[in-house]
Amino acid sequence: MTTSVPLSNGLRMPQIGLGVYLISDIAECEASVKSALETGYRLIDTAIAYRNERAVGRGIRASGVPREEIFLTTKLWPSAYPHEKARVAIGEAVERLDGGYVDLLLLHQPVGDVTGAWKAMEEAVDEGTVRSIGVSNFAVTDLDALLPKARITPVLNQVELHPYWQQPDLLPYLSSHDIVAEAWYPLGHGSKSLLGEPVVLAAASSHAKSPVQIILRWHVQRGFVAIPKSTDPAHIAANIDVFDFELTVAEMSAIDALGKDRPMFRMPRWAMSALMPLARPRPRA
């Protein structure tokens, strides 16, 4: 069973979850969510843009795990940020997931009418359809623009975060505002270079774990939330099997020392657009 981190609104969030980005096969997505929950996961991360919210909801229900034990995250796309559009989009996401409420709703990108969307998200918290709200891909400057206008402070920022890119400017800022850091691509998108680092291999040998498990354990001990994606039941099970050992101070320091001076995957600001529509919807699935 995964450990959890406290959020500033009093809730707790599991530290290891299943991300379903790029799982476009609806049956595969549903099966992966079901497998993860049966294995012991309690955090599932999706987004409107992933076009698999219905499959996630079906996977949750098929698992037999009580809804109140599951922490479910989805995200708003910037084209739906204007206040009234955001209110509609939130309701539609809740309907697609069909779980009664969303545990965490994020703004997917820091572009467009962020203020309007944030107000709609705050209203959803007031109404009880959303329990927590946060952001994704927000830099310090983006948070500086949002926080003075926010009635509810974001509980979390989901960003690129792994041993090669440790967000040196952002992490201290998040800590100072009691905002949890969540890692997308926690394994550096499965970077062979990262997983083959001598310090990672040495720790894997010492603890009889895989390099993937060593990196995920590093996230846990740093206090991050991580959402590795997998559709392989064996990999899904292995990714959460990181709570029966602890990296030493020396091992943690050696992995910390792998940090580089730039991100590997984050979408550059010039490529973000609030006018970018979602892909054409698939038939109802």
Secondary structure per residue as TSV (DSSP state, phi and psi in degrees):
chain	resnum	aa	ss	phi	psi
A	1	M	-	360.0	135.3
A	2	T	-	-71.9	150.3
A	3	T	-	-80.6	173.3
A	4	S	E	-134.5	163.0
A	5	V	E	-119.9	146.7
A	6	P	E	-78.3	140.8
A	7	L	-	-100.3	159.6
A	8	S	T	-68.0	-14.4
A	9	N	T	-93.5	7.1
A	10	G	S	97.3	-11.2
A	11	L	-	-82.4	166.0
A	12	R	E	-120.0	146.0
A	13	M	E	-125.5	130.8
A	14	P	E	-58.1	147.0
A	15	Q	S	-83.9	-26.5
A	16	I	B	-119.9	128.9
A	17	G	-	-137.7	178.4
A	18	L	E	-101.4	123.4
A	19	G	E	-94.9	140.9
A	20	V	-	-116.7	21.0
A	21	Y	T	-61.5	135.3
A	22	L	T	72.5	8.2
A	23	I	-	-92.1	86.9
A	24	S	-	-86.1	-21.4
A	25	D	-	-74.9	115.8
A	26	I	H	-62.9	-44.4
A	27	A	H	-64.6	-38.9
A	28	E	H	-66.3	-38.9
A	29	C	H	-63.7	-48.1
A	30	E	H	-59.3	-44.6
A	31	A	H	-65.8	-37.6
A	32	S	H	-66.1	-42.7
A	33	V	H	-63.3	-45.2
A	34	K	H	-60.5	-45.6
A	35	S	H	-61.2	-44.6
A	36	A	H	-61.0	-45.9
A	37	L	H	-67.4	-37.4
A	38	E	H	-67.4	-26.8
A	39	T	H	-79.8	-18.5
A	40	G	T	126.8	-5.5
A	41	Y	-	-63.1	148.8
A	42	R	-	-134.1	7.9
A	43	L	E	-123.8	125.2
A	44	I	E	-125.4	131.9
A	45	D	E	-120.3	121.9
A	46	T	-	-134.2	-168.0
A	47	A	-	-163.2	154.3
A	48	I	G	-55.5	-40.4
A	49	A	G	-66.1	-19.3
A	50	Y	G	-79.7	-15.4
A	51	R	T	58.6	36.4
A	52	N	-	-138.5	21.1
A	53	E	H	-62.4	-40.1
A	54	R	H	-62.6	-41.1
A	55	A	H	-64.5	-38.5
A	56	V	H	-60.8	-45.9
A	57	G	H	-61.1	-42.1
A	58	R	H	-65.8	-39.1
A	59	G	H	-62.6	-39.3
A	60	I	H	-62.0	-48.6
A	61	R	H	-66.5	-36.7
A	62	A	H	-68.5	-24.3
A	63	S	H	-69.5	-25.8
A	64	G	T	79.9	-1.7
A	65	V	-	-75.4	130.7
A	66	P	-	-55.9	137.2
A	67	R	G	-55.8	-36.4
A	68	E	G	-69.4	-13.1
A	69	E	G	-88.4	-7.8
A	70	I	-	-105.5	138.3
A	71	F	E	-106.6	109.5
A	72	L	E	-110.0	126.1
A	73	T	E	-116.4	137.8
A	74	T	E	-139.2	175.8
A	75	K	E	-139.7	146.6
A	76	L	E	-88.6	138.8
A	77	W	-	-89.0	145.1
A	78	P	G	-55.9	-29.0
A	79	S	G	-65.4	-14.2
A	80	A	G	-106.2	16.4
A	81	Y	-	-74.1	-32.5
A	82	P	S	-50.8	143.5
A	83	H	H	-49.0	-54.4
A	84	E	H	-68.3	-37.3
A	85	K	H	-65.2	-36.8
A	86	A	H	-65.7	-41.3
A	87	R	H	-59.6	-42.3
A	88	V	H	-65.7	-45.4
A	89	A	H	-61.9	-38.4
A	90	I	H	-63.4	-46.3
A	91	G	H	-61.3	-39.4
A	92	E	H	-67.9	-38.2
A	93	A	H	-64.7	-43.6
A	94	V	H	-61.0	-39.2
A	95	E	H	-66.8	-42.2
A	96	R	H	-65.1	-42.2
A	97	L	H	-71.1	-29.6
A	98	D	T	55.6	42.4
A	99	G	S	-119.6	9.7
A	100	G	S	91.4	-36.5
A	101	Y	S	-162.7	167.8
A	102	V	B	-113.5	133.3
A	103	D	S	-75.6	-33.9
A	104	L	E	-147.2	124.5
A	105	L	E	-115.4	129.5
A	106	L	E	-117.2	149.6
A	107	L	E	-79.6	124.4
A	108	H	S	-72.6	-34.5
A	109	Q	S	-142.9	152.8
A	110	P	S	-89.4	51.0
A	111	V	-	-133.5	161.6
A	112	G	S	82.3	-157.6
A	113	D	S	-81.5	70.2
A	114	V	H	-59.1	-41.8
A	115	T	H	-63.4	-43.3
A	116	G	H	-63.1	-43.2
A	117	A	H	-65.4	-40.0
A	118	W	H	-63.9	-39.5
A	119	K	H	-61.7	-42.5
A	120	A	H	-64.0	-37.4
A	121	M	H	-68.4	-39.8
A	122	E	H	-60.8	-40.6
A	123	E	H	-64.1	-37.2
A	124	A	H	-64.9	-35.3
A	125	V	H	-64.7	-45.2
A	126	D	H	-58.3	-36.5
A	127	E	H	-84.2	-12.6
A	128	G	T	89.2	2.6
A	129	T	S	-82.4	-17.6
A	130	V	B	-131.4	135.5
A	131	R	S	-95.0	-31.7
A	132	S	-	-143.9	152.5
A	133	I	E	-133.7	147.9
A	134	G	E	-157.1	-163.1
A	135	V	E	-135.3	168.3
A	136	S	E	-139.8	137.1
A	137	N	S	66.4	24.5
A	138	F	-	-89.1	130.0
A	139	A	-	-88.3	176.3
A	140	V	H	-57.0	-44.0
A	141	T	H	-62.9	-35.6
A	142	D	H	-67.3	-41.5
A	143	L	H	-69.7	-36.3
A	144	D	H	-60.7	-33.1
A	145	A	H	-76.8	-33.9
A	146	L	H	-82.8	-44.9
A	147	L	G	-57.1	-41.7
A	148	P	G	-64.2	-21.1
A	149	K	G	-97.6	-6.5
A	150	A	-	-91.0	129.2
A	151	R	S	-78.2	-34.4
A	152	I	S	-113.1	124.7
A	153	T	-	-75.0	138.4
A	154	P	-	-55.2	137.7
A	155	V	S	-87.4	-16.5
A	156	L	E	-157.6	150.9
A	157	N	E	-129.1	117.2
A	158	Q	E	-94.3	117.4
A	159	V	E	-140.7	168.6
A	160	E	E	-63.3	124.5
A	161	L	-	-158.1	120.4
A	162	H	B	-164.9	173.4
A	163	P	T	-58.0	-28.5
A	164	Y	T	-76.7	-25.9
A	165	W	B	-135.0	101.5
A	166	Q	-	-105.6	18.7
A	167	Q	-	48.2	61.0
A	168	P	T	-62.5	-30.3
A	169	D	T	-85.1	-37.1
A	170	L	H	-76.8	-43.2
A	171	L	H	-58.8	-44.5
A	172	P	H	-61.9	-36.2
A	173	Y	H	-63.8	-47.0
A	174	L	H	-59.9	-43.8
A	175	S	H	-60.4	-40.3
A	176	S	H	-68.7	-20.6
A	177	H	T	-109.8	11.9
A	178	D	T	57.9	42.7
A	179	I	-	-109.8	125.2
A	180	V	E	-74.5	143.3
A	181	A	E	-96.2	127.9
A	182	E	E	-118.5	137.3
A	183	A	E	-101.0	118.4
A	184	W	E	-92.6	152.9
A	185	Y	S	50.0	53.5
A	186	P	T	-64.1	-17.8
A	187	L	T	-103.4	19.4
A	188	G	T	62.3	38.8
A	189	H	T	57.1	40.7
A	190	G	T	66.3	31.9
A	191	S	-	-55.1	119.8
A	192	K	H	-63.8	-33.6
A	193	S	H	-63.5	-47.0
A	194	L	H	-63.7	-48.0
A	195	L	H	-69.6	-16.8
A	196	G	T	-100.5	6.4
A	197	E	-	-61.0	135.4
A	198	P	H	-54.2	-38.0
A	199	V	H	-69.1	-31.9
A	200	V	H	-71.8	-44.8
A	201	L	H	-63.5	-38.2
A	202	A	H	-65.0	-42.8
A	203	A	H	-66.4	-38.8
A	204	A	H	-60.5	-42.9
A	205	S	H	-65.4	-42.3
A	206	S	H	-63.8	-36.2
A	207	H	H	-104.5	3.6
A	208	A	T	55.9	45.4
A	209	K	-	-126.7	168.5
A	210	S	-	-84.4	160.9
A	211	P	H	-56.8	-37.6
A	212	V	H	-59.7	-45.8
A	213	Q	H	-64.6	-33.8
A	214	I	H	-64.6	-44.8
A	215	I	H	-65.6	-42.2
A	216	L	H	-65.9	-35.5
A	217	R	H	-65.7	-36.3
A	218	W	H	-58.6	-43.6
A	219	H	H	-59.4	-46.1
A	220	V	H	-59.8	-47.2
A	221	Q	H	-72.1	-22.2
A	222	R	H	-79.2	-9.4
A	223	G	T	87.9	14.5
A	224	F	-	-86.9	164.8
A	225	V	E	-102.9	139.1
A	226	A	E	-130.8	141.0
A	227	I	-	-129.2	68.9
A	228	P	-	-62.6	143.5
A	229	K	-	-99.5	136.6
A	230	S	-	-158.7	150.6
A	231	T	-	-115.3	-0.7
A	232	D	-	-90.8	118.1
A	233	P	H	-55.0	-35.8
A	234	A	H	-67.0	-41.7
A	235	H	H	-68.9	-39.7
A	236	I	H	-57.4	-45.8
A	237	A	H	-65.9	-40.6
A	238	A	H	-66.6	-35.5
A	239	N	H	-64.9	-24.7
A	240	I	T	-99.7	-2.1
A	241	D	-	-87.8	60.6
A	242	V	-	-129.6	20.5
A	243	F	S	-113.8	12.1
A	244	D	S	-111.9	15.9
A	245	F	-	-153.4	168.6
A	246	E	-	-140.1	132.2
A	247	L	-	-70.7	142.5
A	248	T	-	-73.7	166.4
A	249	V	H	-58.1	-41.3
A	250	A	H	-65.9	-40.3
A	251	E	H	-66.5	-42.8
A	252	M	H	-61.2	-43.7
A	253	S	H	-63.4	-38.8
A	254	A	H	-67.1	-37.9
A	255	I	H	-72.6	-39.7
A	256	D	H	-54.9	-36.6
A	257	A	T	-70.3	-6.9
A	258	L	T	-78.5	-8.5
A	259	G	-	-56.9	137.9
A	260	K	-	-108.8	178.5
A	261	D	S	-98.7	9.6
A	262	R	S	-155.4	153.6
A	263	P	-	-69.2	161.7
A	264	M	S	-100.8	-29.2
A	265	F	S	-131.7	-14.6
A	266	R	-	-58.0	134.9
A	267	M	-	-62.7	126.5
A	268	P	-	-65.8	153.1
A	269	R	G	-56.0	-39.1
A	270	W	G	-66.9	-19.3
A	271	A	G	-90.3	-9.3
A	272	M	-	-82.5	144.5
A	273	S	-	-149.2	126.9
A	274	A	T	-69.8	-16.4
A	275	L	T	-89.5	-7.4
A	276	M	-	-67.3	115.9
A	277	P	-	-76.3	161.8
A	278	L	-	-68.2	158.1
A	279	A	-	-59.8	155.0
A	280	R	-	-57.0	129.9
A	281	P	-	-60.7	144.1
A	282	R	-	-74.2	167.7
A	283	P	S	-56.9	149.5
A	284	R	-	-49.8	126.2
A	285	A	-	-130.4	360.0
